């Protein structure tokens, strides 16, 4: 049995990787647990210091890693290079802040001393998606290892090469053997990993359906989970918004990773008085994007991950138009080798259309007109998802007020939704639970332990 990777821009097979047997995967868990018994004893400052050579290795080989991403999942090369740089920044950020965040905290109570200490849990499994193959894996792996855990990465099959390259990066940076390992395994082996008592946590970024399945498996052993799942982020444009800024943000927010992002803007909710102008300008800007070979540095729109997703995207457009939506731009696949779909804008969208109800993982932007901010918030919150959201207005106080009303894990005013090492990131409702990044992400896979000391005779 093996896994093959395919270039979605050409349809050509890249490489075939043998699946590890069940016994081989179990040996990975054994080695990870053995490594944990030593790694947890390494002082936090020494663990964090290894992140700096990791950042150096990322930058030194950025071209190779970016090219691998583009080949395996179709990301435009310019975006892939930016992803590598963001990973290096992540390493430097935690190298600077993690030792202080993981230091003991003193609490005043009735004994001689009371401290809160932060201790690692053990082996943590990460199950990661293909759309940001380096960022997703490292934004989990870096804080988790720095906290003293060891990590096993199960990457999406279509980016197997990326998953193996990431493990090599940790080794090249000087991390001890087996503290970070990548497995090439089937679903049954992954389920067996989750069941192992040495595995004390699971982090998954992926679909809501898979997240629920993994949470059920982890619950059998009362294991900590962090789930970053699907999203259908609202992008609210109020009547007083700067339309130049809003349109530019809409294009960027929808089209990062060719629209294949959990935190992409996916539902455009626009005040009726400016909806027609916004949709028209949005369509013009989307149609002007350069679509083509992901390895060309001038390409702005790359390939869709596989042909099956193309069929799904076509279905969204067909359903919307049949129910009354106006197609302002795009709407079809390209008649050429590879998996390409034109940047698409739909106006007059209604809530009964699939493009509004479901998560759309691709370059399709539905626009709905609303009467005012109360209706905008109601429409934004009428979703099973709650990952991110944004509000666009010249009135900053008004924007913050509306952003606070959005049912999501992260909200922005006059900016696209984005992840940032300095801020916690995650979702609510069916978009997940737990947090990544910032101090909160560092604390997800630690035992927050109270240490209470009294004098003899008390």
Secondary structure, DSSP 8 states (H G I E B T S, - for coil): -EEEEE-TTT--EEEEEE---HHHHHHHHHHHHHHHHHHTTS-HHHHHHHHHHHHHHHHHTHHHHHHHHHHHH---HHHHHHHHHHHHHHHHHHHHHHHHHTS-EE---SSSEEEEEEEE-SEEEEEE-STTTTHHHHHHHHHHHHTT-EEEEEE-GGGHHHHHHHHHHHHHTT--TTSEEEE---HHHHHHHHHSTTEEEEEEES-HHHHHHHHHHHHTTT-EEEEE----EEEEE-TTS-HHHHHHHHHHHHHGGGG--TTSEEEEEEEHHHHHHHHHHHHHHHHTS-B--TTSTT-SB---S-HHHHHHHHHHHHHHHHTT-EEEE--SB-SSSS--B--EEEES--TTSHHHHS---SSEEEEEEESSHHHHHHHHHSSS--SEEEEE-S-HHHHHHHHHHS-SSEEEESS-----TTS-B--SGGGEES-BSHHHHHTTTEEEEEEEE--TT-
